[in-house]
């Protein structure tokens, strides 16, 4: 039954877990957007303190976004490939150990269940039952001994696409005002307003997904972007010829 009636006459509603769990795709988007919003913003701010052409800043910014998205996407692809290769390598090793060292592997399974307080007899019963299906046995060892989950076969490609596209979207935001202004300082003013608002929203969303305090996270992300852009601007002004 979906509900349980208490002796007081009240009806207990089923408990629903409301945790927000960040998927791998969300994680990749967060990585891409985070750098996309921050790096081009800092670059544009720095150039605004050194040159007097919005067109030049826009050109340099677009070049950076292209290079940055490729670099970030390639990094995500290589990370995904490494994760898959590592899993396959450990999987082969576990199958080898199950085939050639079954008693050692059974002892390791018992150790895992012993940590949860199961009795010796129950540990033995579970291990013997599990050893009848080698694939499930290996799957158990991968998850509970090594802490590894099987990556999606297309994880590397999806990661590269998500990070690269998110970087492009994020990087376009701070550059957009420069397309409509002649003076870099004017472009910087509008860019700062728009980008800081976006960083705040992004920080709030990121904190919501990861289960962190949302307002603290929002201000933290916005502050990092502001400090990076401010430092780039003042360094450029310092070395301005």
C-alpha positions in Angstrom: 0.0 0.0 0.0 1.2 3.6 -0.7 0.0 4.9 2.6 0.0 3.6 6.2 -2.8 4.4 8.5 -1.7 5.2 12.0 -3.8 4.4 15.1 -4.5 8.1 15.5 -6.4 8.1 12.2 -3.9 10.1 10.3 -2.5 8.9 7.0 1.2 8.9 6.5 2.3 10.1 3.1 5.1 8.2 1.4 8.5 9.9 1.9 9.9 11.3 -1.3 13.6 12.0 -1.6 14.2 15.4 -3.2 18.0 15.4 -3.8 19.3 17.0 -6.9 22.1 14.9 -8.3 24.5 16.4 -10.9 24.8 14.1 -13.9 28.0 13.8 -15.9 26.5 16.0 -18.5 25.7 18.7 -16.0 29.3 18.5 -14.7 30.7 19.0 -18.2 28.4 22.0 -18.8 29.5 23.5 -15.5 33.1 23.1 -16.4 32.6 24.7 -19.9 30.4 27.5 -18.7 32.7 28.4 -15.7 35.8 28.9 -17.9 33.8 30.3 -20.8 32.3 33.1 -18.7 35.5 33.9 -16.8 38.5 33.6 -19.3 37.1 35.7 -22.2 35.7 38.2 -19.7 39.1 38.7 -18.2 40.8 38.9 -21.6 38.3 41.5 -22.8 38.7 43.5 -19.6 42.5 43.4 -19.9 42.4 44.5 -23.6 40.0 47.3 -22.7 42.7 48.8 -20.6 45.3 48.5 -23.3 43.7 49.2 -26.7 41.2 51.7 -28.0 39.3 49.5 -30.5 36.2 47.4 -29.6 36.6 45.6 -32.9 40.1 44.5 -32.0 38.8 43.2 -28.6 36.0 41.4 -30.3 38.4 39.7 -32.8 40.8 38.7 -30.1 37.9 37.4 -27.9 36.5 35.3 -30.7 39.9 33.8 -31.4 40.3 33.0 -27.8 36.8 31.3 -27.6 37.6 29.2 -30.7 41.0 28.1 -29.2 39.6 27.7 -25.7 36.6 25.6 -26.7 38.8 23.3 -28.7 41.3 22.9 -25.9 38.7 22.4 -23.3 36.7 20.0 -25.5 39.9 18.0 -26.2 40.7 17.9 -22.5 37.2 16.5 -21.8 37.6 13.9 -24.6 41.0 12.7 -23.3 39.6 12.6 -19.7 36.7 10.5 -20.9 38.9 8.2 -22.9 41.2 7.7 -19.9 38.3 6.9 -17.7 37.0 4.3 -20.1 40.4 2.8 -20.6 41.1 2.6 -16.9 37.7 0.9 -16.3 38.4 -1.7 -19.0 41.9 -2.4 -17.6 40.5 -2.9 -14.1 37.7 -5.1 -15.4 40.1 -7.4 -17.2 42.2 -7.6 -14.1 39.2 -8.5 -11.9 38.0 -11.2 -14.4 41.6 -12.7 -14.3 41.6 -12.7 -10.5 38.2 -14.3 -10.2 39.2 -17.0 -12.7 42.7 -17.6 -11.2 42.5 -16.5 -7.6 38.9 -17.2 -6.5 39.7 -17.8 -2.9 41.5 -14.5 -2.6 38.6 -12.7 -4.2 36.1 -14.4 -1.9 38.1 -13.2 1.1 38.0 -9.7 -0.3 34.2 -9.9 -0.6 33.9 -11.1 3.0 36.0 -8.2 4.1 33.6 -5.8 2.5 30.5 -7.4 4.1 32.4 -7.6 7.5 32.7 -3.8 7.5 28.9 -3.7 7.5 28.7 -6.0 10.5 27.4 -9.2 8.8 28.1 -12.4 10.6 30.8 -14.9 9.4 28.2 -17.4 8.4 26.1 -14.9 6.4 29.3 -13.6 4.7 30.1 -17.1 3.6 26.6 -17.7 2.3 26.6 -14.5 0.3 30.0 -15.1 -1.1 29.2 -18.6 -2.3 26.0 -17.5 -3.9 27.7 -14.6 -5.6 30.5 -16.7 -6.9 28.0 -18.7 -9.0 27.7 -15.8 -11.4 31.2 -14.5 -12.3 29.9 -11.4 -14.2 27.9 -10.2 -11.3 30.7 -11.1 -9.0 33.1 -9.0 -11.0 30.6 -6.2 -11.2 30.3 -6.2 -7.4 34.1 -6.0 -7.0 34.3 -3.2 -9.5 31.8 -1.1 -7.6 32.5 -2.0 -4.0 36.2 -2.8 -4.0 37.4 -0.3 -6.6 34.6 2.2 -6.5 34.3 2.2 -10.3 31.1 2.6 -12.3 31.1 1.6 -16.0 31.4 4.8 -18.1 29.1 5.3 -21.1 30.8 4.1 -24.3 30.3 7.6 -25.8 31.3 9.4 -22.7 34.4 11.0 -24.2 32.6 12.4 -27.2 29.7 13.7 -25.2 32.0 15.3 -22.7 34.0 17.0 -25.4 30.8 18.4 -27.1 29.2 19.5 -23.8 32.4 21.3 -22.5 33.2 22.8 -25.9 29.8 24.2 -26.7 29.3 25.4 -23.1 32.6 27.3 -23.4 31.4 29.0 -26.6 28.1 30.0 -25.1 29.7 31.2 -21.9 32.4 33.1 -23.7 30.0 34.8 -26.1 28.3 36.6 -23.3 31.1 39.0 -22.1 32.1 39.7 -25.8 28.6 40.6 -27.0 28.5 44.3 -25.7 31.7 45.0 -27.7 29.9 44.4 -30.9 27.6 47.3 -30.2 30.0 49.9 -28.8 32.8 51.9 -30.4 34.8 52.6 -27.2 36.3 49.6 -25.3 35.6 51.3 -21.9 31.9 51.4 -22.8 31.9 47.8 -23.9 33.6 46.9 -20.6 30.9 48.6 -18.6 28.1 46.7 -20.2 30.1 43.5 -20.4 30.8 43.7 -16.6 27.1 44.2 -15.8 25.9 41.4 -18.0 28.7 38.9 -17.2 28.5 39.4 -13.5 24.7 38.8 -13.5 25.3 35.7 -15.6 28.1 34.5 -13.2 25.7 35.0 -10.3 23.0 33.0 -11.9 25.4 30.3 -13.0 26.9 30.2 -9.5 23.4 29.8 -8.0 22.5 27.0 -10.4 25.9 25.3 -9.8 25.4 25.4 -6.1 21.9 24.1 -6.4 23.0 21.1 -8.4 25.9 20.3 -6.1 23.9 20.7 -2.9 25.9 23.7 -1.7 24.5 26.9 -0.1 23.1 28.7 -3.2 23.6 32.3 -2.2 27.2 31.8 -1.0 28.0 29.8 -4.1 26.5 32.5 -6.4 28.5 35.3 -4.8 31.6 33.2 -4.8 31.5 32.5 -8.5 30.6 36.1 -9.3 33.5 37.4 -7.1 36.0 35.1 -8.8 35.0 36.5 -12.2 35.1 40.1 -11.0 38.6 39.7 -9.5 40.0 38.0 -12.6 38.6 40.7 -14.9 39.7 43.5 -12.5 43.2 42.1 -12.2 43.6 41.8 -16.0 42.3 45.3 -16.6 44.6 47.0 -14.0 47.7 45.0 -15.2 47.0 46.0 -18.7 46.7 49.7 -17.6 49.9 49.3 -15.6 51.9 48.2 -18.7 50.1 50.5 -21.1 52.5 52.2 -23.4 
